[in-house]
Amino acid sequence: MSLTRRELLKFSSIAAVALAATGCSLTEPTSENPESMGSVGMGTPAELAETDAPKVVIVGGGWSGLSIAKYTKKFAPNAEVILVEQRTEFMSCPLSNLWVVDAIKLEFLMHDYLQASRENNYTFFNATVVGVDKTQKIISTSDGDIAYDYLVLAPGIDYDYSEWTSDPVLERRLRTEYPAGFKPGSEHISLRNKVLDFEEGNFILTVPSGNYRCLPAPYERACLIADYFKKEGIEGKVILLDENPNITIKQDGFRSAFEKLYGDYIEYLPGSKIINFDLDNKKVETEFGEIIEFADAAFYPKVRGSKLLEIAGVAKDSRFNKMEADINVFTYEVNGYPEIYCTGDARPMGFSKSGNTANTEGVYVAKQIAAKINGKKEMPAWESPLTICFSAVAMEPILAISINAGYAYDEKQKAFGFTDVYANEKWDGRVGKNNGKGLMEWAKGMYRDMFNA
Ligand SMILES: Cc1cc2nc3c(=O)[nH]c(=O)nc-3n(C[C@H](O)[C@H](O)[C@H](O)COP(=O)(O)OP(=O)(O)OC[C@H]3O[C@@H](n4cnc5c(N)ncnc54)[C@H](O)[C@@H]3O)c2cc1C
């Protein structure tokens, strides 16, 4: 059952005393600011209505958290559902490659958290989570503490630059001057400006190893930037340095687009891990000793689970990436804490890190949580997430390729693999145009589902 405001205040004073005893620093109250003690994630309850309803707190308003918030409220209407998100508005990564080359408007990508919460009857709480007390069942946020009965951590990814460099100065320069563009917001704006302002030369994009966010997106981005150079008559070329031995998904479709549409505009170099960055002279060196000069770039490093997982003490290395969620791969419950779930791109399973995967998985996780709240004796059977992914290869008109797939667990391998794969990798003619329309309709359908927009 949820803690009341009074119980939370009691917890706050215990926490403050404990911290004082251990010598941890708090913001000391001063005569100018008598309230400052504990004002940031240190024991002040968040301004939320008191209720005795079972409380489900979801951290992260991305594709996963938005879907779980909506469907938990739908399947357990008596629950109080709170979505905690640090951003003030939602920006979609899917379709952002089309915005980067000016083929769609920004409004198409931007959505309203308040609308999502109004339409789906949950609370949107705009704050950053800075701590999780799994014993007391309380999260600390930049705007006060929130007690939970069930907690979902859906914080997405962080970047892992460690295989490229251990030098924090170089890492900061890479993050600032050549952002990957795989987290929405400033990175996408930087990338768009780089592309629209590009004059001539090599534009380097990279594909990391491991299970990175959105397998087809770097190849889609290469096609669309090449298309933009071609359309604008820019004497530029996209150099796509892929750490993998081959295109990781929709191989036939992307390879034929590279060759037939962008023979003069894309150079695809598989198995090309960068081992040295010379940013001052704008050169990189690959494992094979090739030195490649560039006029501009977006360097996409490996990914890992969001650092929030470590803050919460629920992270461990997966077989693909560092520090992903330490969960039961069928129920999404954190090992040792069945009231905490981790979902979305932070999960350790080899599912495609995609929005559609996160959305369909979110419906299943919401059923699990609702079954507990509704006192069901049996938990819902495992359901496979569904990966439905369209990728644009040209922009006027939009031509696209697509893949649909589910997952099955292989007992021998102790891992999930694709099943029921249906790929449509023909991008030319009517099929390609229909896939292009499918891409736009898919996105509208997903936004409608999450926001009722
Ligand atoms: C360029 C690009 C193209 C893509 N194309 C497609 C596509 O065509 N189809 C498709 O299905 N998928 C696509 N994807 C993948 C898709 O965007 C991701 O798989 C999806 O966003 C994952 O959802 P998520 O909820 O796990 O993470 P996110 O969407 O990243 O959401 C995580 C949220 O948690 C919040 N958060 C993190 N830490 C905290 C904290 N401490 N406190 C509060 N809030 C916090 C973040 O602000 C963020 O809003 C694409 C991705 C990119 C980058």
The ligand as an SDF file (V2000), in Angstrom:
LIG
                    3D

 53 58  0  0  0  0  0  0  0  0999 V2000
   17.2740    8.0340  -35.3150 C   0  0  0  0  0  0  0  0  0  0  0  0
   16.3830    6.9910  -34.7350 C   0  0  0  0  0  0  0  0  0  0  0  0
   15.4280    6.3880  -35.5250 C   0  0  0  0  0  0  0  0  0  0  0  0
   14.5910    5.4230  -34.9760 C   0  0  0  0  0  0  0  0  0  0  0  0
   13.6410    4.8610  -35.7760 N   0  0  0  0  0  0  0  0  0  0  0  0
   12.7830    3.9740  -35.2560 C   0  0  0  0  0  0  0  0  0  0  0  0
   11.7250    3.4520  -36.0540 C   0  0  0  0  0  0  0  0  0  0  0  0
   11.5820    3.7980  -37.2320 O   0  0  0  0  0  0  0  0  0  0  0  0
   10.8800    2.5560  -35.4990 N   0  0  0  0  0  0  0  0  0  0  0  0
   11.0030    2.1710  -34.2070 C   0  0  0  0  0  0  0  0  0  0  0  0
   10.1710    1.3690  -33.7430 O   0  0  0  0  0  0  0  0  0  0  0  0
   12.0000    2.6400  -33.4090 N   0  0  0  0  0  0  0  0  0  0  0  0
   12.8960    3.5290  -33.9010 C   0  0  0  0  0  0  0  0  0  0  0  0
   13.8790    4.0540  -33.1050 N   0  0  0  0  0  0  0  0  0  0  0  0
   14.1060    3.4910  -31.7560 C   0  0  0  0  0  0  0  0  0  0  0  0
   13.2360    4.0920  -30.6580 C   0  0  0  0  0  0  0  0  0  0  0  0
   13.3420    5.4970  -30.6510 O   0  0  0  0  0  0  0  0  0  0  0  0
   13.6720    3.5630  -29.2930 C   0  0  0  0  0  0  0  0  0  0  0  0
   13.7530    2.1600  -29.3550 O   0  0  0  0  0  0  0  0  0  0  0  0
   12.6960    3.9730  -28.2300 C   0  0  0  0  0  0  0  0  0  0  0  0
   12.7780    5.3700  -28.0540 O   0  0  0  0  0  0  0  0  0  0  0  0
   12.9790    3.2510  -26.9050 C   0  0  0  0  0  0  0  0  0  0  0  0
   12.0410    3.6510  -25.9540 O   0  0  0  0  0  0  0  0  0  0  0  0
   12.4160    3.7480  -24.4110 P   0  0  0  0  0  0  0  0  0  0  0  0
   11.1660    4.2140  -23.7430 O   0  0  0  0  0  0  0  0  0  0  0  0
   13.0680    2.5230  -23.9280 O   0  0  0  0  0  0  0  0  0  0  0  0
   13.5400    4.8740  -24.3300 O   0  0  0  0  0  0  0  0  0  0  0  0
   13.3980    6.4400  -24.6270 P   0  0  0  0  0  0  0  0  0  0  0  0
   12.4230    6.6560  -25.7110 O   0  0  0  0  0  0  0  0  0  0  0  0
   14.7720    6.9600  -24.7780 O   0  0  0  0  0  0  0  0  0  0  0  0
   12.7730    7.0240  -23.2990 O   0  0  0  0  0  0  0  0  0  0  0  0
   13.4650    7.0860  -22.0810 C   0  0  0  0  0  0  0  0  0  0  0  0
   12.9600    8.3030  -21.3290 C   0  0  0  0  0  0  0  0  0  0  0  0
   13.4310    8.2530  -19.9780 O   0  0  0  0  0  0  0  0  0  0  0  0
   13.7250    9.5750  -19.5740 C   0  0  0  0  0  0  0  0  0  0  0  0
   14.6570    9.4880  -18.4400 N   0  0  0  0  0  0  0  0  0  0  0  0
   15.8790    8.9110  -18.4240 C   0  0  0  0  0  0  0  0  0  0  0  0
   16.4350    9.0290  -17.2070 N   0  0  0  0  0  0  0  0  0  0  0  0
   15.5330    9.6900  -16.4380 C   0  0  0  0  0  0  0  0  0  0  0  0
   15.5560   10.1140  -15.0810 C   0  0  0  0  0  0  0  0  0  0  0  0
   16.6060    9.8910  -14.2810 N   0  0  0  0  0  0  0  0  0  0  0  0
   14.4720   10.7740  -14.6180 N   0  0  0  0  0  0  0  0  0  0  0  0
   13.3980   11.0320  -15.4250 C   0  0  0  0  0  0  0  0  0  0  0  0
   13.3270   10.6580  -16.7160 N   0  0  0  0  0  0  0  0  0  0  0  0
   14.4010    9.9850  -17.2100 C   0  0  0  0  0  0  0  0  0  0  0  0
   14.3350   10.2010  -20.8140 C   0  0  0  0  0  0  0  0  0  0  0  0
   14.2760   11.6110  -20.7670 O   0  0  0  0  0  0  0  0  0  0  0  0
   13.4520    9.6240  -21.9160 C   0  0  0  0  0  0  0  0  0  0  0  0
   12.3740   10.4420  -22.2470 O   0  0  0  0  0  0  0  0  0  0  0  0
   14.7250    5.0390  -33.6100 C   0  0  0  0  0  0  0  0  0  0  0  0
   15.6940    5.6490  -32.8230 C   0  0  0  0  0  0  0  0  0  0  0  0
   16.5170    6.6100  -33.3790 C   0  0  0  0  0  0  0  0  0  0  0  0
   17.5290    7.2710  -32.4920 C   0  0  0  0  0  0  0  0  0  0  0  0
  1  2  1  0
  2  3  1  0
  2 52  2  0
  3  4  2  0
  4  5  1  0
  4 50  1  0
  5  6  2  0
  6  7  1  0
  6 13  1  0
  7  8  2  0
  7  9  1  0
  9 10  1  0
 10 11  2  0
 10 12  1  0
 12 13  2  0
 13 14  1  0
 14 15  1  0
 14 50  1  0
 15 16  1  0
 16 17  1  0
 16 18  1  0
 18 19  1  0
 18 20  1  0
 20 21  1  0
 20 22  1  0
 22 23  1  0
 23 24  1  0
 24 25  2  0
 24 26  1  0
 24 27  1  0
 27 28  1  0
 28 29  2  0
 28 30  1  0
 28 31  1  0
 31 32  1  0
 32 33  1  0
 33 34  1  0
 33 48  1  0
 34 35  1  0
 35 36  1  0
 35 46  1  0
 36 37  1  0
 36 45  1  0
 37 38  2  0
 38 39  1  0
 39 40  1  0
 39 45  2  0
 40 41  1  0
 40 42  2  0
 42 43  1  0
 43 44  2  0
 44 45  1  0
 46 47  1  0
 46 48  1  0
 48 49  1  0
 50 51  2  0
 51 52  1  0
 52 53  1  0
M  END
$$$$
